[in-house]
Amino acid sequence: MPLRSTLLRPGATRTQRVAPGWSYLWCIPAVIVAITPLIYLWVRTSELGWETIDGLLRRPRLLEMVGNTLILAATVTVGVLVIGITTAFLVSRTDIRFRALIHILAALPLAAPTYVTAFAWRTTFTGFEGFWPTAIVLTLATFPYVHLPVTAALSRTDPALEDMSRSLGRGPWTTFFAVTIRQIAPAAIAGGLLASLYVLSDFGAVSILKYETFTTAIYSSHRLGFAQDGALLYSSVLALIALAVLASEWGVSSRGRNVRRTRADGGAVRTARRIRLGWRQVPIWIGIGALTWASLGVMAWSLLKWNIVGVSQAGTAELWSAAATSLGLAAVATVATMLLIVPVGLYVARHRGPLAAVTERLMYIGHALPGIVVGLSLVFMAINVTWLQENMYQTTAWLIVGYAVIFLPLGLGAVKAAAEQAPPRLGEVARSLGRRPSEVFRTVTLPLTAPGIAAGAALVFLTAMKELPATLLLRPAHIDTLATRLWTYTDVSAFSAAAPFAALLVLLSAIPTWLLASRFGRN
């Protein structure tokens, strides 16, 4: 689940004129794709009838799933807040050496799918299963969701407020909790909510570590065949919880969205004074080393060990076939998603009003819905709609539709940010010179927004290659990706056979991650 860019470059503005009606027509396909699975899911759930729904709601298993899922999400959220704020503070406010290296190490866990990290820990430590192992793995995998926005927020906060606090006799730690925390709270809370949203939607890690949550219960109910009513209801309840978390994230983000780098007295913000750590760098670096080993080292060691000493490794043909399928599906999903989302990104960036605001919010429904919920909704839709059953069920095209639902928000954030930074007057000048709309888009708008479109495409490609639950539910019978082969072998404890798929998946995921990090690092 990725961070939305919300800050505008100085001077960037939206067009104030009312949008012509035809420009919104290009947004309609994306709106339909985004909302249809959720609407269909709730319609199908309502058709169960109140007696069936009431009976399912009264089942002890439902309460157990709610408790397991929410306790896990809360525990991980607390963990990522502690780790993410600490690493961000070290990078932004102290004189610790090799700060850039710490920043990179704190962001790298995003490159590895959580189920690969779970696989590595489970195969390294005997009996590593259950609640606390799952919480540890998900915390290590998602703390960058807090580290990255808090680091950015600390770069925008006013250090003069901290200086005033110290001048009143407060020490560094009292100042941190009384002043700094309040300034970075919106970014930290938004990052924590994003991490909790990721936990709600996670399927691979909780499956491998044998901890039952909503996602595993939904998948189990669907596989049983006769428990489809339970799968529907569990999906609807999980969707409601996820949408509530997403609404909370929107509310928190909106409060920190318009932060400016200005002093309280109206002057320019100077660089914050860094805290001298002295001898304390030694224990801090020991802690950083332990965190790096836990988040990256265990995974690297496990994959290396199983790829070297494994005796039942998968065949080369099977490995490269899965890799080619993963790359091909990710490429097609990226093209389809960006074709849908580019018109939406341009529209919401250039026009104000309720229509633009509602359209943008609708795109983020896929951001909230777990992949297992999207996949199950599309499965039920394909089974029960005659035309879809005959033409789309268990086809690659239907899998791509599922990917598009999930990944639309990833493309929207990057396209919108790029379009907001592109001066809209250039397009108006081109139109005043007699250029047709298609020519204006090709010669003016597209070149200006190309970097953002490329960044969004890289993010979609990276995430599509790692997607597991939607792929398991929607793929044609003859298709296997790196993620599905890894999950299949791990499910039967064939760890040495799973290791090559995990290693290659991490390697391929690292390439677009490095490209994204390079681009945003330069900015």
C-alpha positions in Angstrom: 0.0 0.0 0.0 2.2 3.3 -1.4 2.2 7.2 0.1 0.3 9.8 -1.8 2.2 13.0 -2.9 0.3 16.0 -1.6 2.7 18.9 -1.6 2.7 21.3 -4.5 5.7 23.1 -5.9 5.6 26.9 -5.2 3.5 28.5 -7.8 1.6 25.4 -8.8 -2.1 26.1 -9.1 -5.2 24.5 -10.4 -7.3 25.9 -13.2 -10.2 27.8 -11.9 -12.5 27.5 -14.9 -15.3 25.0 -15.0 -14.3 21.8 -16.9 -16.1 21.1 -20.2 -18.4 18.1 -19.9 -16.6 16.1 -22.5 -13.3 16.0 -20.6 -14.9 14.0 -17.8 -16.0 11.3 -20.2 -12.4 10.0 -20.2 -12.6 9.5 -16.5 -15.8 7.3 -16.6 -14.0 4.0 -17.4 -11.7 4.3 -14.4 -14.7 5.2 -12.1 -16.6 2.1 -13.3 -13.6 -0.1 -12.7 -12.9 1.3 -9.3 -16.4 1.1 -7.8 -18.0 -2.0 -9.5 -16.4 -4.7 -7.3 -17.4 -3.1 -4.1 -20.9 -2.4 -5.2 -21.3 -5.9 -6.5 -19.9 -7.4 -3.3 -22.4 -5.5 -1.2 -25.3 -6.3 -3.5 -24.5 -10.0 -3.4 -24.2 -9.8 0.4 -27.6 -8.1 0.8 -29.1 -10.9 -1.3 -28.2 -13.4 1.4 -31.2 -12.3 3.4 -31.3 -11.0 7.0 -31.7 -14.4 8.6 -28.5 -15.7 6.9 -26.6 -12.6 7.7 -27.7 -12.6 11.3 -26.7 -16.2 11.7 -23.3 -15.6 10.3 -22.8 -12.5 12.4 -23.5 -14.5 15.5 -20.9 -17.1 14.8 -18.0 -17.0 17.3 -15.6 -17.4 14.5 -16.5 -13.9 13.1 -15.8 -12.3 16.5 -12.5 -14.2 16.6 -11.6 -12.9 13.1 -12.4 -9.4 14.1 -10.4 -9.6 17.3 -7.4 -11.3 15.6 -7.3 -8.8 12.8 -7.7 -5.6 14.8 -5.3 -6.7 17.6 -2.7 -7.5 14.9 -3.3 -4.1 13.1 -3.1 -2.2 16.4 0.1 -3.9 17.5 1.8 -3.4 14.2 0.7 0.3 14.1 2.3 0.9 17.5 5.5 -0.8 16.4 5.9 1.1 13.1 5.2 4.4 14.9 8.0 3.8 17.4 10.5 2.5 14.8 9.6 4.9 12.0 9.7 8.1 14.1 13.0 7.0 15.7 14.8 6.4 12.4 13.3 9.6 10.9 14.5 11.6 13.9 18.0 10.1 13.7 18.3 11.0 10.0 16.8 14.5 10.3 17.8 15.8 13.7 21.0 14.2 14.8 24.6 14.3 13.7 24.9 10.5 13.4 27.3 9.4 10.7 26.1 7.9 7.4 22.7 9.4 7.6 22.0 8.7 3.9 22.8 5.1 4.4 20.4 4.8 7.3 17.7 6.5 5.2 18.2 3.9 2.4 18.2 1.0 4.8 15.0 2.2 6.4 13.3 2.4 3.0 14.5 -0.9 1.5 12.0 -3.2 3.3 9.3 -1.9 0.9 11.1 -3.7 -1.9 10.4 -7.2 -0.5 6.9 -8.7 -0.3 5.8 -9.4 3.2 5.4 -13.1 2.3 9.0 -13.3 1.3 10.1 -11.8 4.7 7.7 -14.3 6.4 9.1 -17.2 4.4 12.7 -16.1 5.4 11.9 -15.9 9.2 9.9 -19.1 9.2 12.6 -21.1 7.5 15.3 -19.6 9.7 13.7 -20.0 13.2 12.0 -23.2 14.1 8.4 -22.8 15.3 8.2 -19.2 14.2 4.4 -19.0 13.8 1.5 -17.3 15.4 0.6 -13.8 16.6 3.9 -12.3 17.7 6.0 -13.7 14.8 3.3 -12.3 12.4 3.4 -8.9 14.2 7.2 -8.8 14.1 7.4 -9.5 10.4 4.6 -7.0 9.4 6.2 -4.3 11.6 9.6 -4.8 10.0 8.0 -4.7 6.5 5.8 -1.6 7.0 7.7 0.8 9.2 9.0 2.7 6.1 5.4 3.9 5.8 6.1 6.0 8.9 9.8 6.7 8.3 9.4 8.3 4.9 6.6 10.8 5.6 8.0 11.7 9.1 11.4 12.4 7.5 9.7 14.7 5.0 7.7 16.3 7.8 10.8 17.0 9.9 12.4 18.7 6.9 9.4 21.2 6.8 9.0 21.9 10.5 10.1 25.1 12.1 13.2 24.6 14.2 12.6 28.1 15.8 9.8 26.6 17.9 12.2 24.0 19.2 14.8 26.7 20.0 12.2 28.7 21.9 11.3 25.6 23.9 14.9 25.0 24.9 15.3 28.7 25.8 12.5 28.2 28.3 14.6 25.6 30.1 13.3 22.4 28.5 15.7 19.6 27.6 16.1 18.0 24.2 13.7 15.1 25.0 11.1 17.3 26.6 11.3 19.6 23.6 10.9 16.6 21.3 7.7 15.3 23.0 6.2 18.8 23.6 7.0 20.5 20.3 8.4 18.3 17.6 6.0 15.4 18.0 3.1 17.8 17.6 4.4 19.1 14.3 5.0 15.7 12.8 1.9 14.0 14.3 -0.3 14.3 11.1 2.5 12.6 9.0 3.2 10.0 11.6 -0.5 9.1 12.2 -1.2 9.0 8.5 1.8 6.6 8.0 0.6 4.5 10.9 -2.9 4.2 9.4 -1.4 3.2 6.0 0.6 0.5 7.8 -2.6 -0.7 9.5 -4.4 -0.7 6.2 -1.6 -2.9 4.8 -2.0 -5.3 7.7 -5.8 -5.6 7.1 -5.1 -6.5 3.5 -2.1 -8.8 4.0 -2.7 -12.4 3.0 0.7 -13.9 2.2 2.5 -13.3 5.5 -0.4 -14.3 7.8 -0.8 -17.5 5.7 2.8 -18.5 5.9 3.0 -17.8 9.6 -0.2 -19.6 10.4 -2.1 -16.7 12.0 -5.8 -16.6 11.1 -7.2 -13.2 10.1 -10.0 -12.1 7.8 -8.0 -12.6 4.7 -7.1 -16.2 5.5 -10.7 -16.9 6.6 -12.1 -15.5 3.3 -9.7 -17.6 1.2 -10.5 -20.8 3.2 -14.2 -20.2 3.0 -14.0 -19.7 -0.7 -11.9 -22.8 -1.3 -14.3 -25.0 0.7 -17.0 -24.3 -1.9 -20.0 -24.8 0.4 -19.0 -21.8 2.6 -19.5 -19.0 0.0 -22.0 -17.1 2.2 -19.3 -16.8 4.9 -16.7 -15.6 2.4 -19.1 -13.0 1.1 -20.0 -11.7 4.6 -16.4 -11.8 5.8 -15.4 -9.8 2.7 -18.0 -7.2 3.3 -17.1 -6.7 7.0 -13.4 -6.5 6.1 -14.2 -3.9 3.4 -16.1 -1.8 5.9 -13.2 -1.9 8.4 -10.7 -1.0 5.6 -12.8 1.9 4.3 -13.1 3.2 7.9 -9.3 3.2 8.2 -9.0 4.9 4.8 -11.4 7.6 5.9 -9.4 8.2 9.0 -6.2 8.4 6.9 -7.8 11.0 4.7 -8.9 13.1 7.7 -5.4 13.0 9.2 -3.6 13.7 5.9 -5.8 16.7 5.2 -4.6 18.4 8.4 -1.0 18.1 7.4 -1.4 18.7 3.7 -0.8 22.4 3.6 2.3 22.6 5.8 4.6 25.4 4.6 8.3 25.9 5.2 7.9 29.2 7.0 8.9 30.5 10.4 6.4 31.6 13.0 7.6 35.2 12.5 7.1 35.0 8.7 10.8 34.6 7.7 12.5 31.7 5.9 13.0 28.5 7.7 16.7 27.8 8.5 18.2 24.3 8.7 17.5 22.7 12.1 20.4 22.4 14.5 21.4 18.7 14.8 21.8 17.1 18.2 25.3 15.9 18.9 25.3 12.3 19.9 28.9 11.8 20.8 29.5 8.4 22.4 25.8 7.5 22.1 26.4 6.8 18.4 27.8 3.4 19.4 24.7 1.9 21.0 22.5 3.6 18.4 24.4 2.0 15.6 24.1 -1.4 17.4 20.3 -0.8 17.4 20.4 0.2 13.7 22.4 -2.9 12.9 19.9 -5.1 14.7 17.0 -3.5 12.9 18.8 -3.9 9.5 19.5 -7.5 10.2 15.9 -8.2 11.3 14.3 -6.4 8.3 16.8 -7.3 5.6 19.6 -9.6 6.8 17.4 -12.5 7.9 15.8 -12.5 4.5 19.1 -12.3 2.6 20.6 -15.1 4.7 17.6 -17.4 4.4 17.3 -17.0 0.6 21.1 -17.5 0.2 21.1 -20.6 2.4 18.1 -22.3 0.8 19.4 -21.5 -2.7 22.8 -23.0 -2.0 22.1 -26.0 0.2 18.5 -26.9 -0.9 18.1 -30.3 -2.3 14.7 -30.1 -3.9 15.0 -26.9 -5.8 12.6 -26.1 -8.7 13.7 -26.6 -12.2 15.2 -23.8 -14.2 12.4 -23.9 -16.8 9.7 -23.6 -14.2 11.5 -20.7 -12.5 12.0 -18.7 -15.7 8.5 -19.4 -16.9 7.1 -18.0 -13.7 9.4 -15.0 -14.0 8.3 -14.3 -17.6 4.7 -14.6 -16.6 5.2 -12.2 -13.6 6.9 -9.6 -15.8 4.4 -10.0 -18.6 1.3 -9.7 -16.4 2.9 -6.7 -14.6 3.6 -5.0 -17.9 0.1 -5.4 -19.2 -1.4 -4.4 -15.9 0.8 -1.3 -15.9 -0.3 -0.2 -19.4 -4.0 -0.9 -18.6 -3.9 0.9 -15.3 -2.1 4.0 -16.6 -4.4 4.3 -19.6 -7.3 4.4 -17.1 -5.8 6.7 -14.5 -3.9 9.3 -16.6 -7.2 11.1 -17.7 -8.4 11.0 -14.0 -5.1 12.4 -12.7 -5.1 15.3 -15.2 -8.8 16.0 -14.5 -8.5 16.2 -10.7 -5.3 18.2 -10.9 -6.7 20.9 -13.2 -10.3 21.3 -11.9 -11.9 22.2 -8.6 -15.3 21.2 -7.5 -17.3 18.4 -6.0 -17.1 16.2 -9.1 -13.3 16.2 -9.1 -13.1 15.6 -5.3 -15.6 12.7 -5.4 -13.8 11.2 -8.4 -10.5 11.3 -6.7 -11.9 9.7 -3.5 -13.5 6.9 -5.6 -10.2 6.0 -7.1 -8.8 5.2 -3.6 -11.5 2.6 -2.9 -9.0 0.0 -4.4 -6.4 1.4 -2.0 -8.6 0.3 0.9 -10.0 -3.0 -0.4 -7.7 -6.0 0.3 -6.7 -7.9 -2.8 -8.5 -11.0 -1.5 -11.8 -8.9 -1.4 -11.3 -7.5 -4.9 -10.5 -11.0 -6.2 -13.5 -12.7 -4.5 -15.9 -10.0 -5.7 -14.7 -10.4 -9.3 -14.9 -14.2 -9.0 -18.6 -14.0 -7.9 -19.3 -11.4 -10.6 -17.8 -13.6 -13.3 -19.7 -16.7 -12.1 -23.1 -15.0 -11.8 -23.1 -12.7 -14.9 -23.7 -14.9 -18.0 -21.6 -12.9 -20.4 -18.7 -12.6 -18.0 -18.9 -16.3 -17.3 -18.7 -17.2 -20.9 -16.1 -14.7 -21.9 -14.0 -13.5 -18.9 -14.1 -16.0 -16.1 -10.6 -17.4 -15.4 -9.0 -15.3 -18.2 -5.9 -13.1 -18.2 -8.1 -10.2 -19.1 -10.2 -10.6 -16.0 -7.1 -10.8 -13.9 -5.9 -7.5 -15.4 -9.2 -5.9 -14.4 -8.6 -7.0 -10.8 -5.1 -5.6 -10.9 -6.4 -2.3 -12.3 -8.9 -2.0 -9.4 -6.2 -2.4 -6.8 -3.5 -0.3 -8.5 -5.4 2.7 -9.8 -4.5 4.8 -6.6 -0.8 4.1 -7.1 -0.9 5.7 -10.6 -3.2 8.5 -9.5 -0.9 10.0 -6.9 2.1 10.3 -9.2 0.1 11.6 -12.2 -1.8 14.1 -10.1 1.4 15.5 -8.5 3.1 15.9 -11.9 0.0 17.6 -13.4 -0.3 20.0 -10.5 3.3 21.1 -11.0 2.8 21.6 -14.8 1.7 25.2 -15.5 -1.8 25.0 -16.9 -1.3 28.2 -18.8 1.0 26.5 -21.3 -1.9 24.4 -22.5 -4.1 27.5 -22.7 -1.5 29.3 -24.8 -1.3 26.3 -27.2 -5.1 26.2 -27.6 -5.1 30.0 -28.3 -2.7 29.4 -31.1 -5.2 27.0 -32.8 -3.9 23.7 -31.5 -6.5 20.9 -31.3 -7.0 19.3 -27.8 -5.2 16.1 -29.0 -2.2 18.1 -30.2 -2.1 20.1 -26.9 -2.1 16.8 -25.0 0.6 15.3 -27.2 2.9 18.3 -27.5 2.4 20.1 -24.1 0.6 18.1 -21.4 2.3 14.7 -22.0 5.9 15.9 -22.0 5.3 18.0 -18.8 3.6 15.1 -17.0 5.8 12.3 -18.4 8.1 12.0 -15.3 5.1 11.6 -13.0 3.5 9.1 -15.4 6.7 7.1 -15.5 7.0 7.1 -11.7 3.4 5.9 -11.4 4.0 3.2 -14.0 7.1 2.0 -12.1 5.1 1.8 -8.8 2.2 -0.1 -10.5 4.7 -2.5 -12.2 6.5 -3.1 -8.9 3.3 -3.8 -6.9 1.7 -5.9 -9.6 4.7 -8.2 -9.8 4.3 -8.9 -6.0 0.4 -9.2 -5.9 -0.6 -12.6 -4.4 -4.2 -13.0 -3.3 -5.9 -11.4 -6.3 -3.7 -13.5 -8.6 -4.5 -16.7 -6.7 -8.3 -16.1 -7.1 -8.4 -14.7 -10.7 -5.6 -16.3 -12.6 -6.3 -18.9 -15.4 -5.6 -22.4 -14.3 -2.5 -22.7 -16.5 -0.8 -19.5 -15.2 1.7 -19.3 -12.4 3.7 -16.3 -11.3 6.7 -16.1 -9.0 4.4 -15.1 -6.1 2.0 -18.0 -6.7 4.7 -20.6 -7.0 6.4 -19.3 -3.9 3.1 -19.5 -2.0 2.3 -23.0 -3.3 5.7 -24.5 -2.3 5.7 -22.8 1.1 2.1 -24.1 1.7 3.5 -27.6 1.6 6.7 -26.7 3.4 8.9 -27.3 0.3 11.2 -24.4 1.4 14.2 -25.2 -0.8 11.9 -25.4 -3.9 10.3 -22.0 -2.9 13.7 -20.2 -2.3 14.6 -19.6 -6.0 11.2 -18.0 -6.6 11.6 -15.8 -3.6 15.1 -14.7 -4.5 14.2 -13.8 -8.1 11.1 -12.0 -7.0 13.1 -9.8 -4.6 15.7 -9.2 -7.2 13.2 -8.1 -9.9 11.3 -6.0 -7.3 14.5 -4.2 -6.3 15.0 -2.8 -9.8 11.9 -0.5 -10.0 12.4 0.3 -6.3 15.9 1.6 -7.1 14.6 3.6 -10.0 11.9 5.2 -7.9 14.3 5.9 -5.1 16.8 7.5 -7.5 14.1 9.7 -9.0 12.6 10.9 -5.7 16.1 11.2 -4.2 17.1 13.7 -6.8 13.9 15.7 -6.1 
